[in-house]
Amino acid sequence: MLNFAHRGFSGKYPENTMLAFQKALESGADGIELDVQLTRDNRLVIIHDERVDRTTDGTGFVRDFTLSDIQQLNAAGTYADTLPPVSIPTFREYCHWVKQTDLLTNIELKNGVYDYPGIEAEVWQVLQEFQLQDQVIISSFNHASILRMKQLAPQLTYGLLTESWLINPGKYTRDLGVACYHPLYGSLTDDTVAEIKRQGIRINTFTVNDEEAVRKLLQQGIDCVITNYPDMVRRIIQGG
């Protein structure tokens, strides 16, 4: 079972920052899950919320900032009193860093609320620039976006994100020609897991921060867990 750090090592460090990504690498994570959005000047940045308010000292929508302005914000979030300021990273900055590691990356196209036009092409361009085609999974709650990007780059691995308890999710995923299903872990009943596996679909589930849940998912043969605590998941995978 693979161990992906959710927004980096977000259980102990500011989420979706280069610090959290570096700490995820040091913790022994197999991969990193992150979120990409577009600024007003069409630059890819790594941040989860559509607004900057929760994770930075700014206010407003990501889409209303230029890259220069958004990088002036302190993205330390709740760690602002204990850590030096950290900036919102660009996707290109992350790719330059991760190319020097063996980490896999789950890139969530954060367009489930606002459908950023052209985000798929922008991501694809950067991935080609850094030759990361074989080290990524592209996921989104916006399944139409996944199909658009799949047309641009059919060779990439894709995952369908959902918080719903879908009926026959394995068949749904396979019928769309997608390799991975990315559900909320609580929806993974034994029957659901069996149906997905019958369809030959990989299961990458989020956000698993409970030790007992990790142990159950390991027993169920889940392919990957996405967690805020990659150190904990690594210990359990190793038999701890």
N, C-alpha and C positions, 0 to 999 in steps of 0.2 A: 504494500500500500504506500503510495506516494504521500509526502507531507509538504503541503503548500502553505506558505505564510500569508495570511490574509491582510492585504495592504502592508506587507512587510511584517515585522515582528511588532504588530500593533498593540499587543497586550502589555508591552513594557516601554514602547517608544512611540513618538508621534507618527501616526499612520500616513502611509503613502509619501514618505520622505526618504531621501537617500540614506539617512541614519537608520531608519527602520529596515530598509533593504539590506544594508551591510550587516546589521545585527541578525537578520534572518539567515544570511549566509553563514555567519559565525555559529549560529545555533544548530546547524546541520540540516536545515530545510533542503528539500529536493527542488523546490520551486517557489515562486512568488506570484501572488495574485495582486493585480493593481487595476486602477480605473483611469481611463483617459477621456478627456473632454477637449473641446476647442475654445480658444480665446476669441475675442472680437476680431483680432487680426489673423485668425485661422492657424494658430499654432497649437500643437498638441501638448497638453499639460496633464500631470498625474494628480488627480484629486477625486474624491468620492462624491461629495454632495454637489448638487447643482448650484448651491450658494456657498460662499466662502466663510460664512458666519461662524459655523460650529468649530472648524479646525484652524482658523486663523484669527488675527486681530483686525481683520477687515470686515466689510459688509457688502453684500450684493451678489449678483449672479456671475458665475465664471464667464459666461458668454459675453458679458458687458465689459470685461477687463481686457486691456491689451496685455501681451506677454510681459512687457517691461513693467507695467503697473502691478500685475499679479505677483511678480517675483519680488516686489518690495514688501510683501506681506510676510509676517512671521507665522509659519505653519506648525509651530510647536504645540499648539492647542492647549490641552490641559497640563502640558509639561512646561509651559512658558515660564513658570517661576523657578524651575529647577534646571533647565537646559539653556544653552545659548540659542539664539534665533536660528531657525532653519527655514529654507525657502521651499516653495512648491517646485518640484523638479519638472523639467520638460521630459517628454517621452524620448527625445533624442539623447538627452543626458543619461537617462536610465539605460538605453540600449548600448551606448558607448561603454558603460560600466559592466553590464551583465554579459556582454560579449567576451569579457575576460574571465568569466566563470563558467562552471558547468551547470548553472541553474536553468531550469525551465521557467517559462513565464506564461501565466494565464492573464491575458489582456482583456479586461472587460470594456467593451464599447459602452460608455455611460450615456446612452441615448434612449433610455426607457421612458424618460419624462419629456425631454426635448430632443427631437430627432435632428442632430447636427448634420446638415447636408455636407456630403463629401468626406466625412470622418473616416470611412472605410478606405478610401483611396489614399488619404494622408497617412494612415497607419501602415498600409501596404508599402508605400514609398519608403518609409523609414526602415521597415523590416528588411527590404531589399538592400538598402544602403549599408546596413550592418550585417547582412547575410545571416539573419536569425530565423529563416523560414522553418528550420527543423527543430527549433527550440521553443516554439510558442503554441498556445491554444488561444483561439479567439472566441470570446463568449459575450453574450448580451441577453438581457430580458426582452429586447426588441428582436424577435426572430426574423422579421423582414430584413433587418440590417444584416443579420448573419447570412441570409441568402444573397443579399447584394454583394457582400464581401466575398462570398464563395464564388460568385461569378467572376470577380476580379482575380481571385487567387485560389483556384480550386485545390491546389496542392497543400494548403494549410489544414491544420486540425481545428475543428470547430466544436463548440459546446453550447447547448441551449439552456439558459438560466431560467428557473421558475421557482416561485414560492407556492405554487398551486399543487394540489394533490391530483395530478392528471390521471385519467384512465388510460391504460396501455401507453405509458410514456415511451417505452422502448420502440413500439411500432411507429409512434408519431415522429420520434427522432430519426429512425431509420428511413421512413418515407420521405423525409426532407433531405436525405443524403448526408446527415451529420453524424459524426463519430461518437460524440460525448453528450451525456445528459448531466446537467448541473442543478440538482434539486436542493431544497432545504432538507437537512438530514432527517428531521422528524417525520418526513413523508415516506421514508424508505422502510415500509413494511417488508416482511419476508416475501410476500406474494409479489409486491412491486419489484423488488430486486430480482426475483426469479424471472419475471416477464421481461425486464430490461436485458438481463443476461441472455435470455433465449433469442433476443433480437441482435445479439452481438455488439451491444452498445456499452461503452465505458461509462462508469459512474464516478463523477467528481463532485463531492457534496460539501456544502457550507452550512453555517460557520460553526465548527465543532470545537468547543472550548471545555467540554465536560469529559473527564477521564473515562467514566463508564460508557459514554456514548462512543468514544474512540475505540474502546475494547469491543463493543458490540459490532461496530462497522468493520473492524478488522476481521471478526469472526464471519461476517456476512460476505467477505471477499470484495468489499468496495475498493475501487481502483485508487482513489485519491481523497484525502480529507483536506479541507481548507480551514485553517485555524488561526486564531490570534496568538496562540502559544505553541510555536513549532518545537520548542525545547521539550514540552510535555509530550507532544505526539511522538517525537523521536524516541523518547525514553520508553514509551509503551510499545512502539513497533519493535524496539530492540529487546523487549521482554521484561521491561521494568514495571 
